[in-house]
């Protein structure tokens, strides 16, 4: 993969645009062609951004501890749900 360097005519110029791009992609999981059209870029460019930004976002969330916290919240919800089912059965 070629190294990405933001240029003067970058299609997603601000960091906020890049973050919004990848968050929308991860939340809605659209076809790359549709996602690219929504942001006014080509599908190959969208593919490049997705493969660049997903690992960066995961690394950032892991570093900040957010990924672990989310897993704990899900675990707590699962435990609570299991206890609720067990109490109904008894």
C-alpha positions in Angstrom: 0.0 0.0 0.0 1.3 3.4 -0.9 1.9 5.9 1.9 -1.0 8.4 2.3 0.0 12.0 2.4 -2.7 14.7 2.8 -2.4 17.2 -0.1 -3.7 20.7 -0.7 -6.8 19.2 -2.5 -7.4 16.5 0.0 -11.0 15.2 -0.3 -11.4 15.0 3.5 -9.3 18.0 4.5 -10.1 18.4 8.2 -9.4 15.7 10.9 -13.1 16.1 11.8 -14.1 15.0 8.3 -11.9 12.0 8.5 -13.3 11.0 11.9 -16.8 11.5 10.7 -16.1 9.5 7.5 -14.9 6.4 9.5 -17.4 6.6 12.3 -20.3 6.7 9.7 -18.7 3.8 7.9 -18.4 1.7 11.0 -21.8 2.5 12.3 -23.8 2.0 9.1 -21.5 -0.5 7.2 -22.6 0.8 3.7 -21.2 -0.4 0.4 -18.0 1.5 -0.3 -19.4 2.9 -3.5 -22.4 4.4 -1.7 -20.2 5.7 1.2 -17.8 7.2 -1.3 -20.6 9.0 -3.2 -21.9 10.4 0.1 -18.6 12.0 0.8 -17.9 13.1 -2.8 -14.9 10.8 -3.4 -14.2 7.7 -5.5 -14.6 4.2 -4.3 -10.9 3.4 -4.5 -10.2 6.5 -2.4 -12.9 5.4 0.1 -11.3 2.0 0.3 -7.9 3.6 1.0 -9.3 5.8 3.7 -11.2 2.9 5.4 -8.0 0.7 5.4 -6.0 3.6 6.8 -8.5 5.0 9.4 -10.0 1.8 11.0 -6.7 0.6 12.5 -5.9 4.1 13.6 -9.3 4.5 15.3 -9.0 1.0 17.0 -5.4 1.8 18.2 -6.6 5.2 19.6 -9.6 3.7 21.4 -7.4 0.8 22.8 -4.8 3.3 24.0 -7.5 5.4 25.7 -9.0 2.3 27.3 -12.4 2.8 25.6 -12.4 -0.7 24.0 -11.9 -2.4 27.3 -14.5 -0.3 29.0 -17.1 -1.2 26.3 -16.4 -4.9 26.7 -16.9 -4.6 30.5 -20.2 -2.8 29.9 -21.4 -5.5 27.6 -20.3 -8.2 30.0 -22.2 -6.5 32.9 -25.3 -6.3 30.7 -25.0 -10.0 29.8 -24.6 -10.9 33.4 -27.6 -8.8 34.4 -29.7 -10.3 31.6 -28.7 -13.9 32.7 -29.6 -13.1 36.3 -32.9 -11.7 35.2 -33.7 -14.8 33.2 -32.7 -17.1 36.1 -34.9 -15.2 38.6 -37.9 -15.4 36.3 -37.4 -19.2 35.9 -37.3 -19.7 39.7 
